[in-house]
Amino acid sequence: MDPVEKFETGLRAVRAEYREALEGAADEQSLRAANARLVGPNGRLTQLMKGMREVPADRRRELGRAANALKAEIAQLFEGRLEAIARAALEAELTGPALDPTLPGRQVPPGHLHAITRVKHELLDIFTSLGFEVADAPEADTHERCFDMLAFPPDHPATDMQDTFFLTHTDEGDPVTTLLRTHTSTVQIREMSRRPPPLAIVSAGAVFRRDDDRTHSPMFHQLEGFLVDEEVSFTHLQGVLRVFLERLFGADIEVRFRPSYFPFVEPGAEVDVRRPGGEWMEILGCGMIHAQVFENVGYDPEKVRGFAFGLGIDRIAMVKYGIPNIKLLFDNDVRFLASF
């Protein structure tokens, strides 16, 4: 087809259809869609005007004016219809049924505590009922409190850069080096350094390690507890933890202690639990506070003894609520958070 004839035919087609297309739109959404089909980036008139370069030079001015005039007509009708639709909507609202202020309002669903927070409160409540005092400590602390004073050897893997989030780091093992605490055991050092025994302390909060896989998170939550007095034995530790676990999981829970190693306790143990007939599950670590730790905080290890224990709050929450993946606890998915 001749370029001039093609252009004129296209103009006549758009002119014949645009009014019906815009006036037939019943709401703003359909109106804007119809307008886009005509003069949007890929609209019929827009595409037609892009072909203007094929029109002979002696006819471009004339046909260009005709196309621009048509575009102006479409814009004028579009604005008029947009205003009319808005006016009709307002009129319908003003003349519609009256608002009844006596009708009950829409209920906003109440929120609730996160699973980790709920479990943390439950754990702290149990220990405070056993006579423990709740203490807190900063999430950023020194290399000295996090490792050295807890009798970690200098070459312990936890002190490596690849295992710990260091905030400032000068010389290797410098006591003034700061880091995000890798465990809540810093509370032991802080509390014992500022007051004499007897002490029965429990603390809970976030800790940080360079773990990020299906079963770990780089930020998770721990609960730490310790007791120091003149005559404290491993039997006292067992008694406290048995009562704690029975209150947490029920009186029928079975508990066993297995020897294990932790730098700041001697002897140390892992604690497992199971339902009658079920499988054993590791639940926490514990032990008698190491004599070196007492010396580091200024206690006489010949006069005092104590025990300490620690557990993962996230793990307890997963067991308690049947959560299969630890990452669900940190995704902030409302559908998940509202399910327990």
C-alpha positions in Angstrom: 0.0 0.0 0.0 1.2 3.5 -0.8 2.6 5.1 2.4 0.3 8.1 2.2 -2.8 5.9 1.7 -1.7 3.6 4.5 -1.3 6.6 6.9 -4.7 8.1 5.9 -6.4 4.8 6.3 -4.9 4.3 9.7 -6.0 7.8 10.8 -9.6 7.1 9.6 -9.7 3.8 11.5 -8.5 5.4 14.8 -11.0 8.3 14.3 -13.8 5.9 13.8 -13.2 3.9 16.9 -11.7 6.1 19.6 -15.0 7.7 20.8 -16.8 4.5 21.2 -13.8 2.9 23.0 -13.4 5.8 25.5 -17.1 6.5 26.1 -17.9 2.8 26.5 -15.4 2.5 29.5 -17.4 2.1 32.7 -14.6 2.7 35.2 -11.3 4.3 35.5 -9.3 1.1 35.0 -11.0 0.2 31.7 -10.8 3.9 30.6 -7.1 4.0 31.1 -6.7 0.7 29.3 -8.7 1.9 26.3 -6.6 5.1 26.2 -3.4 3.1 26.3 -4.5 1.0 23.3 -4.9 4.2 21.3 -2.2 6.6 22.4 0.0 4.6 24.8 3.6 3.7 24.0 2.4 0.8 21.9 -1.0 2.4 21.0 -2.4 2.3 17.5 -2.0 6.1 16.8 1.5 6.1 18.4 2.6 3.3 16.1 1.1 5.0 13.1 3.0 8.2 13.8 6.2 6.3 14.1 5.8 5.4 10.4 5.7 9.1 9.4 9.3 8.7 8.1 7.9 6.6 5.2 5.6 9.4 4.1 6.9 11.6 1.3 8.3 14.9 2.6 5.7 17.0 0.7 2.9 15.3 2.7 4.4 15.0 6.1 3.4 18.4 7.4 -0.2 17.9 6.4 -0.6 14.4 7.7 1.4 15.2 10.9 -1.0 18.0 11.7 -4.0 15.6 11.2 -2.4 13.0 13.4 -1.7 15.6 16.2 -5.2 17.0 16.0 -6.6 13.5 16.4 -4.3 12.8 19.3 -5.6 16.1 21.0 -9.2 15.0 20.4 -8.5 11.7 22.1 -6.8 13.4 25.0 -9.7 15.8 25.5 -12.2 13.1 25.5 -10.1 11.0 27.9 -9.8 13.8 30.4 -13.5 14.5 30.2 -14.5 10.9 30.7 -12.0 10.5 33.6 -13.6 13.5 35.3 -17.1 12.2 34.6 -16.3 8.7 36.1 -14.8 10.3 39.3 -17.9 12.6 39.6 -20.2 9.6 39.2 -18.4 7.7 41.9 -18.6 10.6 44.3 -22.2 11.1 43.5 -22.9 7.4 44.2 -21.1 7.6 47.5 -23.0 10.7 48.6 -26.4 9.5 47.5 -25.9 5.9 48.6 -27.1 4.2 51.8 -26.2 6.3 54.9 -23.4 5.2 57.1 -24.6 3.5 60.2 -22.2 4.4 63.1 -23.8 1.8 65.3 -22.5 -1.1 63.2 -19.5 -2.9 64.8 -16.1 -2.0 63.5 -13.8 -4.3 61.6 -11.9 -6.3 64.1 -8.1 -6.0 64.0 -6.6 -9.4 64.8 -4.5 -9.1 68.0 -0.8 -9.8 67.7 1.1 -12.1 69.9 4.7 -12.7 71.0 7.1 -14.4 68.6 7.9 -18.1 69.3 11.4 -17.3 70.5 10.2 -14.6 72.9 7.5 -16.8 74.3 9.9 -19.7 74.9 12.5 -17.3 76.4 10.0 -16.0 78.9 8.9 -19.5 79.8 12.5 -20.6 80.4 13.3 -17.5 82.5 10.1 -18.0 84.5 11.1 -21.6 85.4 14.5 -20.6 86.6 13.3 -17.5 88.5 10.9 -19.9 90.3 13.9 -21.9 91.3 15.6 -18.9 92.8 17.7 -17.7 89.9 18.1 -14.0 89.3 17.8 -12.6 85.7 20.8 -10.6 84.4 21.6 -9.0 81.1 24.7 -8.1 79.1 25.6 -6.4 75.9 25.6 -8.3 72.6 29.0 -6.8 71.7 31.8 -7.6 74.2 35.6 -8.0 74.4 37.8 -10.9 73.4 38.8 -11.1 77.1 35.3 -11.7 78.4 34.2 -13.9 75.5 37.2 -16.2 75.4 40.3 -15.5 77.6 38.6 -15.2 81.0 36.5 -18.3 80.2 39.7 -20.3 79.8 39.5 -20.8 76.1 43.0 -21.8 74.7 44.4 -19.2 72.3 44.1 -21.6 69.4 40.5 -22.5 70.0 38.5 -22.5 66.7 35.9 -20.1 68.1 38.5 -17.4 68.2 39.3 -17.6 64.5 38.1 -14.8 62.1 36.1 -17.4 60.0 34.1 -18.4 63.1 33.4 -15.1 64.8 32.1 -11.7 63.9 34.9 -9.4 65.0 34.1 -5.7 65.3 37.7 -4.4 65.9 40.7 -6.6 65.6 44.3 -5.6 66.2 46.8 -8.2 67.3 45.7 -11.8 67.4 44.0 -12.5 70.8 44.3 -8.9 72.0 42.0 -8.6 75.1 40.6 -5.2 73.9 39.5 -6.8 70.6 35.7 -6.4 70.4 33.3 -8.9 68.8 29.7 -9.9 68.6 29.4 -12.4 71.5 29.5 -16.0 70.4 27.7 -17.2 73.6 25.9 -15.8 76.6 28.7 -17.1 78.9 30.1 -13.5 78.9 27.3 -12.9 81.6 29.3 -15.3 83.9 32.4 -13.1 83.7 30.5 -9.9 84.0 28.5 -10.9 87.0 31.2 -12.7 88.9 33.7 -9.8 88.3 31.4 -7.3 89.9 30.1 -9.1 93.1 31.0 -11.9 95.4 29.2 -15.3 95.8 26.7 -16.7 96.4 25.3 -16.1 93.0 22.5 -17.8 91.0 22.1 -16.1 87.7 20.3 -16.8 84.5 20.4 -14.8 81.3 19.0 -15.0 77.7 19.7 -13.2 74.5 21.1 -13.2 71.0 24.5 -14.6 70.1 26.4 -14.6 66.8 28.5 -17.1 64.8 29.5 -17.5 61.2 27.0 -20.4 60.6 24.5 -20.2 57.8 23.2 -23.5 56.5 19.9 -25.6 56.7 20.3 -26.2 60.5 22.1 -23.0 61.6 21.6 -19.2 61.6 24.4 -16.6 62.0 22.3 -15.1 64.7 20.4 -17.2 67.3 19.4 -17.2 70.9 20.9 -18.8 74.0 20.1 -19.1 77.7 22.9 -19.3 80.2 22.7 -20.1 83.9 25.2 -20.5 86.6 25.3 -20.9 90.4 28.3 -20.3 92.7 28.5 -20.9 96.4 30.8 -22.6 98.9 29.4 -26.2 98.7 28.1 -26.9 95.2 28.3 -30.3 93.6 27.5 -31.9 90.3 24.5 -33.5 92.0 23.1 -30.0 92.6 23.5 -29.3 88.9 21.7 -32.5 88.0 18.9 -31.8 90.4 18.3 -28.2 89.1 18.3 -29.4 85.5 16.0 -32.3 86.1 13.5 -30.1 87.7 13.8 -27.5 84.9 13.4 -30.1 82.2 10.4 -31.7 83.9 8.7 -28.4 84.2 9.5 -27.6 80.6 8.5 -30.9 78.9 6.4 -32.7 81.5 7.0 -35.0 84.5 7.3 -38.1 82.3 10.4 -36.8 80.5 13.6 -39.0 80.8 16.9 -37.2 81.3 20.5 -38.5 80.9 23.9 -36.9 81.3 26.8 -37.7 78.9 30.4 -36.6 79.5 31.5 -33.8 77.2 34.1 -31.1 76.9 33.7 -27.3 77.2 36.7 -25.1 78.0 35.1 -23.3 80.9 33.8 -26.3 82.9 35.4 -29.4 84.4 33.8 -31.9 84.3 31.4 -31.2 81.5 28.3 -32.9 80.2 25.7 -33.0 77.5 22.1 -33.4 78.6 19.7 -35.5 76.5 15.9 -36.0 77.0 13.3 -38.3 75.6 9.7 -39.3 76.0 9.1 -42.8 77.3 10.0 -45.1 74.5 11.1 -42.3 72.2 14.6 -41.4 70.9 17.1 -39.4 72.9 17.6 -35.8 71.9 20.5 -33.5 72.9 19.0 -30.5 74.7 21.8 -28.5 76.5 25.4 -28.5 77.8 26.6 -28.1 81.4 29.3 -28.7 83.9 31.2 -27.5 87.0 32.8 -24.1 86.5 36.5 -24.5 85.8 38.9 -23.4 88.6 40.7 -21.1 86.1 37.5 -19.2 85.5 37.2 -18.5 89.2 40.8 -17.3 89.4 40.3 -15.0 86.4 37.4 -13.2 88.2 39.1 -13.1 91.5 37.4 -15.9 93.3 39.3 -18.5 95.4 38.7 -21.9 93.7 39.6 -23.5 97.0 36.7 -21.8 98.8 33.9 -21.7 96.1 32.5 -24.1 93.6 29.8 -23.6 91.0 28.0 -25.0 88.0 26.9 -23.6 84.6 24.6 -24.6 81.8 23.5 -23.3 78.5 20.9 -24.1 75.9 19.6 -22.9 72.5 16.3 -21.1 72.8 15.6 -21.5 69.1 16.1 -25.2 69.4 13.6 -25.4 72.3 11.1 -23.3 70.2 11.5 -25.7 67.2 10.9 -28.7 69.4 8.0 -27.2 71.3 6.2 -25.9 68.2 7.3 -28.5 65.6 9.2 -26.0 63.5 11.2 -27.9 60.8 13.6 -25.2 59.7 15.3 -22.6 61.9 15.2 -20.0 59.1 11.4 -19.9 59.5 12.0 -18.2 62.8 13.7 -15.2 61.1 11.8 -14.8 57.8 9.0 -12.6 59.3 6.4 -14.4 57.3 3.1 -13.4 58.9 1.4 -16.6 57.8 4.0 -18.7 59.7 4.1 -16.4 62.7 0.3 -16.6 63.1 0.3 -20.4 62.9 1.4 -21.1 66.5 
